[in-house]
């Protein structure tokens, strides 16, 4: 009897360990995220996360992806550049230009970034077209899903494609495998909705002969859906393929070159999962990506200068004349909380003033003199779209009126 009990316990423990191992292996397949962290080594950053690069650098010897500070999101983002008269497609095709990143093949995270037959992929990212973005009547793809191999790998499965017309549009295009019908533009919206506006795109697709694609693009500030498509059952697995992959950037035809110009498209915050959409949560509807932080060193300055103080990048007043750091709020008009991070030095007493749209929201004096960074919070402040956010101060004795950031929540 005792031996049977011990055997049952061992069997139960073995089953529990097996179930735990299976569950752990499923849950531990983490999402892959790619976020800009500041200028320099941008290609290396992308490759370290497993993204592959397809660049025109061989013929135009500059890097075509940069990291720039975006005041709307309050952080660094990726800037993809296309030069109309200088770039081509990897010194192979000269009737088109390509600056793209792709989930595979790459050097890291390939288990998550290569989507094989039967797997479901989830992508979420942000992008922004410039205010004067010019599409052509030929193709300009800013996103593609492509097969990696096979005789039918040339044409993308899905693209997001700005297109010149009356009016200009942003299109979602589906291309089935060769010999199948039903391809073409599946959804479109006026391109003016996307110019100079941060949007968030989400794609969920199952790679299979009986697959499906769901794609939506929402305005980041208020979460409004600008265009979407749900494919139903479609064939997303092409003969001879090894895996599907996502691609982002600027890939455009030069056949109507007079319609084009140099372009810079901004991308931010890629997230790729093969587990669930919840691993790549949405930021849409958060006033431009949730909290908006303006780093003082990147704000416009009068009688202020960029400074590194005890290892912290910030801005400091240059004289006893009143100065300021300022930025423009481009989120939706709403009541928000504003947080100012400043330094209270021990060799003076500076008075700071926060203004929104010219109106004084509040003033305070850094008079504790304990030589520490502190925050001042103003709650329920109504901020109109386009309002200027300004922090004013001047040096007092040896205190430099340092400001680290202004954050809007």
C-alpha angles and dihedrals in degrees: 000000000000090000091052091050091051091049092050091049092049091048091049091048091049092051091048091051091049093050091046091050092050093047092045092050090052096046095041094062092101126201119257115236129187118195130168115247104184140295121321136049092032096151089048091052092052093047093047089062092051101262118140121219130225107185140166091224093116091070100028107037102213129095110261098203120064135172114236133174115254116203094201095058091031094227145071120291136180118267115202113201129203119184111202099210100032110042134076138168106288093305087290106087119035100182091071144033129229134189106159141147120209136195092235153075095025142130102261143034092016094149087067099032099052112071111204130190110303097016126120120219129200121200128182126174144143128238140173129200116210119255094255098039110159120206122190132223086252125064126304108170121191094174134024140176108209139176113242098218146003135081090285097050097104099078117063120239094221133008139182102217131180108212133193115235144108092320111010109242142194109228137198106212127193122198116188123206117286113287095024125107133219102072128135140076108346100177137359142176137192109283091224088075089066103040114107091353128111111233134181120225125200127190128182117179137165116217107222145101084263096038134139141212130213118185131172136168120202132186105252097218100058105007095244112160109238099180136352143171135193110192102197112210112349136155108259097163117083126201114267094015124140099192144337123243142185125243130194135184138061117322112164144161120245094203090105097035094157088067092056138076137177108296139195117195119189123221130182144176107008115195123185124184137168093190109060145324088251089072087065103044121195123250094188115127094029096111094267104339105333113282114024114211124193109198107217094224088060097045124097109270139206116185086351131102138193112267140177108217118186090333095315121114109223143131126264135192115258099206147358088274113103111264138170149201116220145175138177121252110224100175125103119293105266147127107276139168117248123206123191119194113204139159124250105205126192100233104065144002116248124191116217126198127197118208129185117192088346095304119118110244095179147319131219138175124230095224106139087088095204097133096239140125112256139176131228116202128202114189131207096011113166109229120188121212107267095022119145116241110207136178114195129195144132134215116273117199103307096342113106101199092237119195123193103183148328114228127193118202 
